[in-house]
Amino acid sequence: MAKRPVMTRADIFAPDFTTDPYWWREARPRDLPERPLPARADVAIVGAGGTGLAVALPLARAGRSVVILEAALPGEGASTRSGGNVSRTLKATFPELVHHHGEERAVDYYREAGLAIEHLSRLIEEEGIECGYRRQGRYYAAHNPRAYETLESSSETLRRRVGYEVEMIPRAAQREHIGSDRYHGLQLVKGPAILHGATFYAGMLDRTLAAGAEIHARTRVTGIRREGDGFEVETSRGGLRAAEVVVATNAETGADNPLFSWLRRRILPIRAFVCATEAVDAERMARIIPGGRTVITTHKIVYHIQPSPDRRHLLFGGRAGRNHASVPAVAAALHGHFAERFPDFRDLRIAHAWEGHFAYTFDALPRFGQRDGVHFILGDCGTGIPLFAWLGHKTALRILGRMEEARTALDDLPCPTMVGYTGNPWFVPAAVRWYALRDALPF
Ligand SMILES: Cc1cc2nc3c(=O)[nH]c(=O)nc-3n(C[C@H](O)[C@H](O)[C@H](O)COP(=O)(O)OP(=O)(O)OC[C@H]3O[C@@H](n4cnc5c(N)ncnc54)[C@H](O)[C@@H]3O)c2cc1C
């Protein structure tokens, strides 16, 4: 058999390689004309990511005056840097949730994640947002035999109690679905989707502005103070008064004031990476992922690979939490990971590799609630596209006083932190190395 050419590190990057997200080819974060801040608003939202917009849109449509204050450009945070995967699960796996909270709570949490993706599907359809949204389903690829058994053991409960359409694909049949022999079988879940990370955001931004919400870019919130029956919000461009305040800063939450410091102590900002290859012809795409779905591994430090929404590029990511490596160095390691597992991937070059931050919580469950009267939504754990669109919508319903409709299984969970933790997750790289060692075990 002819030997394949060995690619050197320099060969794996396309000549026009960039660390801009692939999504920005079609929709870069855009600036907005600077306008004076209003003196008052019904609702002030801190952060114009997807979460801030999800809160703002229904409020503006309900006639509330809404002001979104954004430290950078709208969408420049995680919201246009994602992998575009739309889960119907939480970061914590079903067996992990059963272990820590019992089966009833685990079922409730997973049902909530199911409601979140149904909400997102409806939202995209009703708003007519062109973002390549496709409910193509997802493979969970078992990285060792035990992982396959764990997937299989939860399948029946997921089917019966959470309404999942799920199918186990043993290793012998795996090649019909993915172009790799290196996994120990797959779990196919129908229903999860993909979307274009930046055109979805741009569609939401246009609709939020059209609904009458004001968005102030380059306006950093530095203080939030309760005054009478409302709040004084201080920013880098002056202050305003708001009846309600929502903090939607997720991994970018700073320590500008005591409230932010309190929130920051409850999240672990995690550095995450995604890459996109140069164009892949349809025949090769069909050899790498014949099933055409996202492949997510069962590693604790997850890897994923999937066709882009237009199926012309491969997107892949993983190795989250590596704090000191450069983006090209991480991209090279990710390329090596998939080249080893998917023979037809080997000589594909990387056109984009980018980074961003998402926020973990200490129990891998997202948080939304109120602190001293201020609403917050944070701790997306890397599944915020559907989940935070949903919790943002629910926060808007709370503000509108529609409390029955606003209920979720995730309401007002306690927000644990760790003694001595002030918001700098210095221990994450060591924990990631430990998990990576465990992930490498053959059982
Ligand atoms: C590399 C990467 C890959 C990901 N992949 C996926 C995926 O495949 N699927 C998925 O579901 N999720 C994924 N996520 C997570 C997802 O992108 C987010 O959960 C989602 O976009 C919601 O983001 P957000 O609006 O809460 O946060 P952001 O988009 O980060 O927005 C927060 C905003 O707050 C602003 N801000 C912070 N402090 C202040 C302040 N003091 N004043 C004013 N503004 C402030 C920031 O500038 C920022 O714009 C990924 C994230 C990253 C980084």
The ligand as an SDF file (V2000), in Angstrom:
LIG
                    3D

 53 58  0  0  0  0  0  0  0  0999 V2000
  -15.0340   28.4670   21.5740 C   0  0  0  0  0  0  0  0  0  0  0  0
  -16.4600   28.3210   22.0290 C   0  0  0  0  0  0  0  0  0  0  0  0
  -17.2430   27.2980   21.4950 C   0  0  0  0  0  0  0  0  0  0  0  0
  -18.5800   27.1660   21.9020 C   0  0  0  0  0  0  0  0  0  0  0  0
  -19.3460   26.2030   21.3030 N   0  0  0  0  0  0  0  0  0  0  0  0
  -20.6450   26.0980   21.6350 C   0  0  0  0  0  0  0  0  0  0  0  0
  -21.4770   25.1720   20.9570 C   0  0  0  0  0  0  0  0  0  0  0  0
  -21.0530   24.4700   20.0340 O   0  0  0  0  0  0  0  0  0  0  0  0
  -22.7780   25.0830   21.3650 N   0  0  0  0  0  0  0  0  0  0  0  0
  -23.2960   25.8730   22.3720 C   0  0  0  0  0  0  0  0  0  0  0  0
  -24.4720   25.7420   22.7100 O   0  0  0  0  0  0  0  0  0  0  0  0
  -22.5270   26.7870   23.0040 N   0  0  0  0  0  0  0  0  0  0  0  0
  -21.2230   26.9390   22.6480 C   0  0  0  0  0  0  0  0  0  0  0  0
  -20.4650   27.8940   23.2560 N   0  0  0  0  0  0  0  0  0  0  0  0
  -21.0930   28.7840   24.2650 C   0  0  0  0  0  0  0  0  0  0  0  0
  -21.9960   29.8280   23.5920 C   0  0  0  0  0  0  0  0  0  0  0  0
  -21.2770   30.4940   22.5980 O   0  0  0  0  0  0  0  0  0  0  0  0
  -22.5570   30.8080   24.6460 C   0  0  0  0  0  0  0  0  0  0  0  0
  -23.0910   30.0900   25.7160 O   0  0  0  0  0  0  0  0  0  0  0  0
  -23.6750   31.6570   24.0500 C   0  0  0  0  0  0  0  0  0  0  0  0
  -23.2150   32.2990   22.9050 O   0  0  0  0  0  0  0  0  0  0  0  0
  -24.2410   32.6720   25.0300 C   0  0  0  0  0  0  0  0  0  0  0  0
  -23.2910   33.6210   25.2920 O   0  0  0  0  0  0  0  0  0  0  0  0
  -23.5540   34.8740   26.2440 P   0  0  0  0  0  0  0  0  0  0  0  0
  -24.3730   35.8830   25.5740 O   0  0  0  0  0  0  0  0  0  0  0  0
  -24.0460   34.4000   27.5690 O   0  0  0  0  0  0  0  0  0  0  0  0
  -22.0590   35.3860   26.4510 O   0  0  0  0  0  0  0  0  0  0  0  0
  -21.1940   36.3120   25.4980 P   0  0  0  0  0  0  0  0  0  0  0  0
  -21.5040   36.1050   24.0660 O   0  0  0  0  0  0  0  0  0  0  0  0
  -19.7600   36.0920   25.9120 O   0  0  0  0  0  0  0  0  0  0  0  0
  -21.6640   37.7620   25.8810 O   0  0  0  0  0  0  0  0  0  0  0  0
  -21.3220   38.3960   27.1020 C   0  0  0  0  0  0  0  0  0  0  0  0
  -21.0680   39.8430   26.7800 C   0  0  0  0  0  0  0  0  0  0  0  0
  -20.9800   40.5910   27.9890 O   0  0  0  0  0  0  0  0  0  0  0  0
  -20.0880   41.6670   27.7420 C   0  0  0  0  0  0  0  0  0  0  0  0
  -19.6450   42.2180   29.0400 N   0  0  0  0  0  0  0  0  0  0  0  0
  -18.8910   41.6130   29.9940 C   0  0  0  0  0  0  0  0  0  0  0  0
  -18.7280   42.4420   31.0360 N   0  0  0  0  0  0  0  0  0  0  0  0
  -19.3940   43.5880   30.7530 C   0  0  0  0  0  0  0  0  0  0  0  0
  -19.5860   44.8110   31.4560 C   0  0  0  0  0  0  0  0  0  0  0  0
  -19.0690   45.0280   32.6700 N   0  0  0  0  0  0  0  0  0  0  0  0
  -20.3290   45.7760   30.8580 N   0  0  0  0  0  0  0  0  0  0  0  0
  -20.8750   45.5890   29.6220 C   0  0  0  0  0  0  0  0  0  0  0  0
  -20.7190   44.4420   28.9180 N   0  0  0  0  0  0  0  0  0  0  0  0
  -19.9890   43.4470   29.4780 C   0  0  0  0  0  0  0  0  0  0  0  0
  -18.9770   41.0280   26.9340 C   0  0  0  0  0  0  0  0  0  0  0  0
  -18.2260   41.9960   26.2200 O   0  0  0  0  0  0  0  0  0  0  0  0
  -19.7490   40.0780   26.0290 C   0  0  0  0  0  0  0  0  0  0  0  0
  -20.0320   40.6380   24.7630 O   0  0  0  0  0  0  0  0  0  0  0  0
  -19.1320   28.0600   22.8800 C   0  0  0  0  0  0  0  0  0  0  0  0
  -18.3380   29.0700   23.4100 C   0  0  0  0  0  0  0  0  0  0  0  0
  -17.0230   29.2120   22.9900 C   0  0  0  0  0  0  0  0  0  0  0  0
  -16.2040   30.3270   23.5610 C   0  0  0  0  0  0  0  0  0  0  0  0
  1  2  1  0
  2  3  1  0
  2 52  2  0
  3  4  2  0
  4  5  1  0
  4 50  1  0
  5  6  2  0
  6  7  1  0
  6 13  1  0
  7  8  2  0
  7  9  1  0
  9 10  1  0
 10 11  2  0
 10 12  1  0
 12 13  2  0
 13 14  1  0
 14 15  1  0
 14 50  1  0
 15 16  1  0
 16 17  1  0
 16 18  1  0
 18 19  1  0
 18 20  1  0
 20 21  1  0
 20 22  1  0
 22 23  1  0
 23 24  1  0
 24 25  2  0
 24 26  1  0
 24 27  1  0
 27 28  1  0
 28 29  2  0
 28 30  1  0
 28 31  1  0
 31 32  1  0
 32 33  1  0
 33 34  1  0
 33 48  1  0
 34 35  1  0
 35 36  1  0
 35 46  1  0
 36 37  1  0
 36 45  1  0
 37 38  2  0
 38 39  1  0
 39 40  1  0
 39 45  2  0
 40 41  1  0
 40 42  2  0
 42 43  1  0
 43 44  2  0
 44 45  1  0
 46 47  1  0
 46 48  1  0
 48 49  1  0
 50 51  2  0
 51 52  1  0
 52 53  1  0
M  END
$$$$
